[in-house]
Amino acid sequence: MKDASLFTIALTQVNGIGAVQAKQLIEQFGSAEAVFNAPVKALAAIEGFGEIKAHAIKKFSDFRSIEEEIEFCHFHHINTLCLTDEAYPKRLLNCFDAPTVLYYRGTADLNTARIISIVGTRVNSDYGKQLTEQIVKELSTQNVLIISGMAFGIDAIAHRAALQNDLATVGVLAHGLDTIYPAQHTNLAKEMLNNGGLLTEFPRFTKPDKHNFPRRNRIVAGMADGTIVIETASKGGSMITAELTYDYNRDLFAVPGRVTDSKSMGCNKLIQQNKAAIFTSTEQMMEVLGWQQKKITAKKQREMFVELSADEQTIVTILQSKETVHIDEIYLTSKLSSSSVAVAMLNLELQNMLMCLPGKMYRLM
């Protein structure tokens, strides 16, 4: 009997088929096995494929290497999580380029209620270290899963702080699970297997090549409810993760720093571009994420029952339909003029009924 993941893993090994097209094929035909069994004509008819890719799928024959990969996973207690599996991280499914297969070894629930990614520079300051440890400690009462990339600096500090505070933590790797990079984190990785785990989309024998890290970063961004950037230069892996978080429409937080500090240039840039909210406290972050509601005072309760104008009520009704709503959707759904929307939303903000989030997203207080 063939392993259920055989054809899905095989699809990742077909030349010219990436994560986006693999997801499209599986959705079109219902399963990876059905993709391999489909006639060339049906495959070629899929938009963006054509006969070259269709023939590449039909000609793939190296199933023995896939079977060896599966045997390796079984021997080392590695779970293969395919797009259609119940245990596959549901948050990733909302990303257009979700990995076709994930290799996971660990104990943490990848679909737990609260997940935060923490990223930053490999060459952190003492302040960056202390702040990372403080944030993780303050999250220890919230049963949050901490995600990072196992790199030197902020990543490793976040992982270690999670373990010290009895929080599960998952490291996302840019290589196969037959090795650990950097090698200095081997003991850290072993500890994480007992309270968290290791996750990658790369099969064994995959080396930590440079082009693998951006692919790793999209998993770090896509798996979480939000990402905190502690310290980063204006370019680098943390900025890639931040941009991906923004593109995936997830909450992004950046720790501000001195304008003369190279380690803060990236964070300041994200804040300046309105892509990230200024991180001021863990409590503030949890309020933005909807994890911790502000206490409603008697005054606030009275404010909640103020008489709304017709335009204000229209916008409140739209915001009540979803947890967060983009400004463009408000314009489209309300059918009000841009000036009317601006005035109504300003009044709602002044009445503490509306909160503005990064990415031009809004939600009710």
C-alpha positions in Angstrom: 0.0 0.0 0.0 1.4 3.4 -1.0 1.8 6.1 1.5 -0.9 8.8 1.1 1.8 11.5 0.8 3.7 9.7 -2.0 2.2 11.6 -4.9 2.1 14.9 -3.1 5.8 14.7 -2.4 6.4 13.6 -6.0 4.6 16.6 -7.3 7.2 18.8 -5.5 10.0 17.1 -7.4 8.6 17.7 -10.9 10.6 20.3 -12.8 8.8 23.5 -13.4 6.1 22.9 -10.8 6.3 25.3 -7.9 4.1 25.7 -4.8 1.6 28.0 -6.4 1.0 25.7 -9.4 1.0 22.5 -7.3 -1.7 24.0 -5.1 -3.7 25.0 -8.2 -3.4 21.4 -9.6 -4.4 19.7 -6.4 -7.5 22.0 -6.1 -8.4 21.4 -9.7 -8.1 17.6 -9.7 -8.9 16.9 -6.0 -5.6 15.2 -5.1 -2.0 14.8 -6.1 -2.6 11.2 -7.2 -5.4 12.4 -9.5 -2.9 15.0 -11.0 -0.5 12.2 -12.0 -3.4 10.1 -13.3 -4.9 13.0 -15.4 -4.4 12.9 -19.2 -1.9 15.3 -20.8 -4.7 17.2 -22.5 -6.4 17.9 -19.2 -3.2 19.0 -17.5 -2.2 21.2 -20.5 -5.6 22.9 -20.4 -5.0 24.4 -17.0 -4.2 28.1 -17.3 -0.5 28.7 -17.1 0.6 25.1 -17.6 0.8 24.1 -21.3 2.1 20.8 -22.7 5.7 21.1 -21.5 4.7 21.0 -17.8 2.0 18.5 -18.5 4.5 16.1 -20.1 6.9 16.8 -17.2 4.3 15.5 -14.8 3.4 12.4 -16.9 7.1 11.5 -17.4 8.1 11.7 -13.7 9.1 8.2 -12.7 11.5 8.6 -9.7 9.0 7.3 -7.2 11.6 5.1 -5.5 13.4 8.1 -4.2 10.1 9.4 -2.8 9.5 6.1 -1.1 13.0 6.3 0.5 12.1 9.8 1.7 9.0 8.5 3.3 10.9 5.6 4.9 13.4 8.2 6.3 10.5 10.2 7.8 8.9 7.1 9.4 12.2 6.1 10.9 12.9 9.5 12.4 9.3 10.2 13.5 8.9 13.0 11.0 5.3 13.9 10.0 4.7 14.7 6.3 1.9 17.4 6.2 0.3 17.8 2.8 -2.0 20.6 1.8 -5.1 18.5 2.3 -4.1 17.0 5.7 -6.1 18.0 8.8 -2.8 18.7 10.7 -1.5 21.1 8.0 -1.1 24.6 9.4 -4.5 26.3 8.5 -3.1 29.8 8.5 -0.7 28.8 5.7 -3.6 27.7 3.6 -4.6 31.3 3.3 -1.3 32.1 1.6 -1.3 31.8 -2.2 2.1 30.2 -2.2 1.6 27.7 0.7 4.1 24.9 0.7 2.8 21.7 -1.0 4.4 19.5 1.7 5.8 20.3 5.1 8.1 18.0 7.1 7.5 18.3 10.8 9.1 16.7 13.8 7.8 17.9 17.2 5.0 18.0 19.7 3.4 21.5 19.2 0.0 21.9 17.7 0.6 24.0 14.5 -3.0 25.1 14.5 -3.1 26.3 18.1 -5.2 29.3 18.9 -2.4 31.9 19.2 0.8 32.0 17.2 3.4 34.7 17.1 6.6 34.9 14.9 9.6 36.8 16.3 12.4 37.8 14.0 15.4 40.1 13.9 19.0 40.6 13.3 21.7 38.0 13.7 23.9 40.6 15.4 21.6 41.9 18.2 22.2 44.5 20.8 21.8 43.9 24.5 18.6 45.9 24.3 17.3 43.6 21.6 18.1 40.5 23.6 16.5 41.9 26.8 13.4 43.0 24.9 13.0 39.7 23.2 13.2 37.8 26.5 10.8 40.2 28.1 8.2 39.9 25.3 8.3 36.1 25.4 8.1 36.1 29.2 5.0 38.3 29.1 3.4 36.0 26.5 4.0 33.0 28.7 0.6 33.4 30.4 -1.2 33.4 27.0 -0.3 29.8 25.8 1.3 31.3 22.6 3.3 29.2 20.1 6.5 31.1 19.3 7.8 30.7 15.7 11.2 31.8 14.4 13.9 30.7 12.0 16.6 29.1 14.2 19.2 31.7 13.1 21.8 33.4 15.3 20.7 36.5 17.2 17.1 37.3 17.8 15.8 34.0 16.4 17.7 31.9 18.8 17.0 34.2 21.7 13.3 33.9 21.1 13.5 30.1 20.9 15.5 29.8 24.1 13.3 32.3 26.0 10.2 30.3 25.0 11.8 27.1 26.4 12.8 28.9 29.6 9.2 30.1 30.0 7.6 26.7 29.2 6.2 28.0 25.9 6.2 25.8 22.8 8.5 27.0 20.0 8.9 25.9 16.4 12.0 26.5 14.3 11.4 26.8 10.6 14.4 25.5 8.6 15.9 26.3 5.2 17.1 22.8 4.7 16.2 19.1 5.3 15.6 17.6 8.7 18.7 15.4 8.4 20.9 18.2 9.6 20.8 21.4 11.7 22.1 24.8 10.5 23.8 26.5 12.1 25.5 23.5 13.8 25.9 25.4 17.0 22.1 25.2 17.5 22.0 21.4 17.5 21.4 21.2 21.3 18.8 23.9 21.1 17.0 22.0 18.3 17.0 18.8 20.5 15.4 20.8 23.4 12.8 22.2 21.0 11.7 18.7 20.0 10.4 18.2 23.5 8.4 21.4 23.6 7.7 22.7 20.1 9.5 21.2 17.0 11.3 21.7 13.7 9.5 22.4 10.5 10.7 22.6 6.8 9.4 22.2 3.3 12.7 20.8 2.2 13.4 17.0 1.9 16.5 15.4 3.3 19.9 16.1 1.6 18.7 19.7 1.0 21.6 22.1 2.0 21.0 25.5 3.5 21.6 27.3 0.2 21.1 31.0 0.0 17.9 30.9 -2.1 16.2 28.6 0.4 16.0 31.3 3.1 13.3 33.5 1.5 11.2 30.4 1.0 11.7 29.6 4.7 10.8 33.2 5.6 7.3 32.9 4.0 6.5 30.0 6.3 7.6 32.0 9.3 5.3 34.9 8.2 2.4 32.8 7.0 2.1 30.5 10.0 1.5 33.2 12.6 -1.3 35.6 13.6 1.3 38.3 13.7 5.1 39.0 13.4 7.3 41.1 15.7 10.5 42.5 14.2 12.8 43.3 17.1 15.9 44.7 15.4 16.9 44.7 11.7 18.9 46.6 9.2 17.1 48.0 6.2 17.8 44.9 4.2 18.0 41.2 5.1 16.0 38.2 6.0 14.0 39.9 8.7 12.8 42.5 6.3 11.8 39.8 3.8 9.8 38.2 6.5 8.2 41.5 7.4 7.3 42.3 3.8 5.7 38.8 3.5 3.8 39.4 6.7 2.4 42.6 5.3 1.6 41.0 1.9 -0.3 38.2 3.6 -2.3 40.8 5.4 -1.2 39.7 8.9 -0.5 42.0 11.8 3.1 43.3 11.7 4.8 45.0 14.7 8.2 46.7 14.7 10.2 47.9 17.6 11.3 51.5 17.0 14.9 52.6 17.6 17.3 55.5 17.2 17.5 56.9 13.7 21.3 56.6 13.9 21.3 52.9 14.9 21.8 50.6 11.9 20.1 47.8 13.7 16.9 49.8 13.9 16.8 51.2 10.3 14.6 48.4 9.1 12.1 48.7 11.9 11.9 52.4 11.6 11.4 52.0 7.8 8.5 49.6 8.3 6.9 52.1 10.7 7.5 55.0 8.4 5.9 53.2 5.5 2.8 52.3 7.6 3.5 48.6 7.1 4.1 47.9 10.7 2.5 49.1 13.9 4.9 50.6 16.5 5.5 48.0 19.2 5.1 49.7 22.5 4.1 46.8 24.8 3.0 43.2 24.7 -0.4 44.3 26.1 -0.8 46.8 23.2 0.1 44.0 20.7 -2.4 41.6 22.2 -5.2 44.3 22.0 -4.5 44.8 18.3 -4.6 41.0 17.8 -7.9 40.8 19.7 -6.4 38.6 22.4 -7.0 41.0 25.2 -9.9 43.3 25.3 -9.7 46.7 27.0 -11.7 47.0 30.2 -14.8 48.9 29.5 -15.4 51.6 32.1 -18.8 53.1 32.9 -17.8 56.1 30.8 -16.9 53.9 27.8 -20.2 52.1 28.2 -22.1 55.4 27.9 -20.0 56.3 24.9 -21.0 53.0 23.2 -24.6 54.1 23.3 -24.2 57.5 21.6 -26.5 58.2 18.8 -24.8 57.5 15.4 -25.4 59.2 12.2 -26.7 57.1 9.2 -23.2 57.1 7.7 -21.6 56.0 11.0 -24.1 53.3 11.5 -23.4 52.0 8.0 -19.7 51.7 8.7 -20.3 50.1 12.1 -22.5 47.5 10.5 -19.8 46.6 7.9 -17.2 46.3 10.7 -19.5 44.1 12.7 -19.6 41.5 9.9 -15.8 40.7 10.1 -13.0 40.9 12.7 -11.0 43.3 10.5 -12.0 45.2 7.3 -9.8 46.9 4.7 -10.6 50.5 3.9 -11.2 49.6 0.2 -13.9 47.2 1.3 -15.5 49.9 3.4 -15.7 52.2 0.5 -17.1 49.5 -1.8 -19.6 48.1 0.6 -20.9 51.4 2.1 -21.4 53.0 -1.3 -20.7 56.3 0.4 -18.5 59.0 -1.0 -14.8 59.0 0.1 -15.4 62.3 2.0 -18.4 60.8 3.8 -16.5 57.7 4.8 -13.6 59.8 6.1 -15.8 62.0 8.2 -17.8 59.1 9.6 -14.7 57.1 10.5 -13.0 60.1 12.1 -16.0 60.5 14.3 -16.0 56.9 15.2 -12.3 57.0 16.1 -12.9 60.1 18.3 -15.7 58.1 20.1 -13.2 55.2 20.7 -15.4 52.9 18.7 -12.9 52.3 15.9 -9.2 51.1 15.7 -6.9 51.6 12.8 -4.5 48.7 12.2 -1.5 48.3 9.9 -2.2 47.9 6.2 -5.3 50.2 6.2 -7.3 47.6 8.1 -9.9 48.6 10.7 -11.8 46.9 13.4 -14.3 47.9 16.2 -13.0 48.5 19.6 
